[in-house]
């Protein structure tokens, strides 16, 4: 029983790290992308519609990567395969 509690505790720490670093990376990625978009829009205003479409596409991909990490964290939170391997 003590081993299962230890695995659950380490899993909770891993979930926090997965979600925290994923959110930090997504926020930094979108912030850098937004600043570069504003720089390029200031240099060449005629390209704003083209750049804006690409920026929103990349923002969706960055958020999708974070949401995939969130799904993996929720998998470990609610149906931990490590605990089921210990119980057999």
Backbone bond lengths (Angstrom), bond angles and torsions (degrees), N, CA, C in turn:
res aa  C-N    CA-C-N  psi(-1)  N-CA   C-N-CA  omega(-1)  CA-C   N-CA-C  phi
1 X - - - 1.453 - - 1.522 111.54 -
2 X 1.324 116.17 -35.87 1.450 119.47 -179.02 1.526 111.07 -66.90
3 X 1.318 117.54 -33.83 1.463 121.31 178.28 1.529 111.16 -66.31
4 X 1.331 116.64 -39.26 1.467 120.24 178.69 1.534 110.24 -65.55
5 X 1.323 117.62 -40.74 1.465 121.05 178.27 1.527 110.78 -64.90
6 X 1.332 116.14 -36.91 1.466 120.16 178.24 1.530 110.69 -66.10
7 X 1.328 117.08 -42.24 1.465 121.15 178.05 1.530 110.33 -64.97
8 X 1.332 117.87 -39.77 1.460 120.75 177.95 1.525 111.58 -64.06
9 X 1.312 117.55 -39.98 1.460 121.05 178.28 1.521 112.12 -65.16
10 X 1.328 116.31 -44.87 1.462 119.62 178.25 1.524 111.61 -67.43
11 X 1.333 116.79 -32.27 1.460 120.25 176.67 1.525 110.29 -66.37
12 X 1.322 117.70 -39.68 1.470 120.47 177.96 1.527 111.26 -63.39
13 X 1.322 116.80 -39.45 1.466 120.20 176.89 1.529 110.21 -65.23
14 X 1.331 117.06 -42.34 1.465 121.27 179.59 1.530 111.01 -63.96
15 X 1.320 117.39 -38.58 1.471 120.86 178.35 1.523 109.99 -63.04
16 X 1.317 116.93 -43.35 1.465 120.43 177.93 1.518 112.28 -62.31
17 X 1.329 116.71 -39.73 1.461 120.59 178.82 1.525 110.79 -67.90
18 X 1.338 117.28 -43.09 1.462 121.10 -179.87 1.527 110.58 -60.55
19 X 1.319 116.51 -48.95 1.466 120.00 -177.12 1.532 110.85 -70.52
20 X 1.319 117.16 -42.31 1.464 120.52 -177.87 1.517 112.86 -64.94
21 X 1.328 117.33 -48.92 1.457 119.55 -179.42 1.529 111.78 -70.14
22 X 1.336 116.46 -33.49 1.462 119.24 176.48 1.520 111.99 -64.87
23 X 1.327 116.09 -42.95 1.467 119.77 178.59 1.528 110.97 -67.07
24 X 1.316 116.48 -40.57 1.457 120.20 178.31 1.531 111.04 -62.62
25 X 1.327 116.80 -45.05 1.463 120.32 179.12 1.514 112.44 -64.46
26 X 1.335 116.82 -41.36 1.471 119.60 178.96 1.524 110.91 -65.71
27 X 1.321 117.53 -41.48 1.470 120.26 179.66 1.521 111.02 -65.14
28 X 1.321 117.15 -43.88 1.465 119.35 178.96 1.526 111.37 -66.06
29 X 1.326 117.08 -39.78 1.456 120.31 179.15 1.514 112.26 -63.21
30 X 1.315 117.22 -44.52 1.465 120.34 179.74 1.529 110.44 -69.54
31 X 1.329 117.91 -35.71 1.463 120.16 178.76 1.520 111.40 -66.04
32 X 1.319 117.23 -44.69 1.466 120.34 179.00 1.520 110.50 -65.42
33 X 1.335 116.22 -42.24 1.459 119.89 179.30 1.535 110.86 -63.28
34 X 1.320 117.26 -41.60 1.461 120.54 178.69 1.513 112.63 -64.48
35 X 1.336 116.68 -39.35 1.465 118.95 178.89 1.521 111.19 -67.70
36 X 1.329 116.48 -39.61 1.469 119.13 177.69 1.532 111.23 -67.41
37 X 1.332 116.75 -34.06 1.463 119.73 176.20 1.523 110.59 -63.66
38 X 1.327 116.95 -44.61 1.466 119.80 179.68 1.524 111.76 -65.06
39 X 1.336 116.73 -37.49 1.465 119.65 177.02 1.523 111.11 -63.46
40 X 1.324 116.15 -45.92 1.467 119.23 -177.97 1.529 111.14 -71.10
41 X 1.324 117.92 -32.40 1.468 120.15 177.11 1.531 111.06 -69.04
42 X 1.324 116.80 -32.33 1.459 119.56 177.65 1.530 110.85 -71.99
43 X 1.339 116.96 -32.88 1.458 119.94 -179.82 1.525 112.47 -75.48
44 X 1.338 115.55 -44.46 1.466 120.21 -177.35 1.529 109.57 -132.60
45 X 1.319 117.73 86.27 1.464 120.80 -176.77 1.528 113.76 -63.54
46 X 1.316 118.02 -22.36 1.466 119.46 -179.21 1.524 112.77 -72.48
47 X 1.317 118.09 -15.56 1.463 121.39 179.16 1.529 113.52 -95.07
48 X 1.325 118.00 5.04 1.466 121.24 -175.88 1.533 112.79 -57.15
49 X 1.345 121.21 -45.75 1.475 118.58 -179.46 1.533 113.00 -61.27
50 X 1.321 117.48 -40.91 1.466 121.22 178.60 1.530 110.93 -65.78
51 X 1.329 115.99 -46.28 1.463 120.37 -178.93 1.525 111.95 -67.91
52 X 1.335 116.36 -34.32 1.464 119.94 -179.01 1.524 110.91 -66.26
53 X 1.318 116.78 -41.53 1.466 119.66 177.73 1.516 111.94 -62.80
54 X 1.320 115.68 -42.55 1.471 119.26 178.82 1.525 111.63 -68.13
55 X 1.327 116.14 -35.22 1.461 119.04 179.34 1.530 110.97 -64.68
56 X 1.335 117.05 -43.93 1.462 119.21 -179.78 1.521 111.71 -68.80
57 X 1.329 117.86 -32.50 1.456 121.09 175.24 1.524 110.34 -63.23
58 X 1.321 116.74 -46.81 1.459 120.47 178.89 1.523 112.32 -67.15
59 X 1.327 117.36 -34.90 1.467 119.75 176.70 1.526 110.38 -63.21
60 X 1.332 116.70 -39.35 1.465 119.88 176.26 1.512 112.37 -64.97
61 X 1.333 117.42 -38.83 1.465 120.11 178.58 1.526 111.68 -68.45
62 X 1.326 116.58 -38.01 1.469 119.76 177.83 1.519 110.02 -65.17
63 X 1.331 117.34 -43.85 1.462 120.32 177.71 1.525 111.54 -66.24
64 X 1.313 117.18 -34.58 1.468 119.76 178.39 1.518 110.75 -64.12
65 X 1.329 117.42 -39.04 1.462 120.10 178.07 1.525 110.79 -63.71
66 X 1.335 117.09 -39.53 1.464 119.80 177.41 1.521 111.26 -66.81
67 X 1.321 117.23 -40.24 1.470 120.14 -178.70 1.532 111.09 -67.95
68 X 1.328 117.94 -32.76 1.465 120.39 174.67 1.527 109.89 -64.55
69 X 1.323 117.19 -42.35 1.468 120.71 175.56 1.515 111.66 -62.66
70 X 1.322 117.10 -38.49 1.465 121.37 176.88 1.527 110.57 -64.02
71 X 1.323 117.41 -39.56 1.468 120.88 178.44 1.524 111.33 -64.83
72 X 1.323 117.06 -39.28 1.472 120.13 177.03 1.528 110.20 -65.23
73 X 1.335 116.81 -40.28 1.462 120.27 178.21 1.530 110.99 -64.25
74 X 1.335 117.13 -40.70 1.466 119.80 178.04 1.521 111.76 -67.88
75 X 1.331 116.74 -32.23 1.461 119.80 174.79 1.522 110.27 -60.32
76 X 1.325 115.92 -46.45 1.464 119.40 179.01 1.526 111.72 -68.67
77 X 1.328 117.64 -28.31 1.463 120.03 -178.14 1.526 111.75 -74.19
78 X 1.339 117.33 -40.23 1.459 118.92 -171.06 1.522 114.90 -105.61
79 X 1.310 118.73 -27.72 1.466 120.08 176.61 1.514 108.06 -137.54
80 X 1.294 115.48 73.87 1.450 121.92 -173.83 1.533 110.31 -69.53
81 X 1.337 118.24 114.44 1.462 119.14 179.29 1.525 112.75 -71.17
82 X 1.327 117.93 -18.68 1.448 120.06 178.71 1.526 111.68 -70.46
83 X 1.312 116.61 -37.99 1.482 120.24 179.15 1.513 110.89 -71.41
84 X 1.334 117.23 -39.33 1.461 118.69 179.23 1.519 110.98 -65.61
85 X 1.342 117.88 -29.02 1.467 120.58 176.43 1.532 110.69 -71.93
86 X 1.315 117.38 -30.82 1.465 120.82 179.32 1.529 111.78 -75.63
87 X 1.308 118.02 -30.00 1.460 121.16 -175.28 1.523 112.72 -77.44
88 X 1.328 118.91 -15.77 1.461 120.61 -178.87 1.484 112.46 -89.86
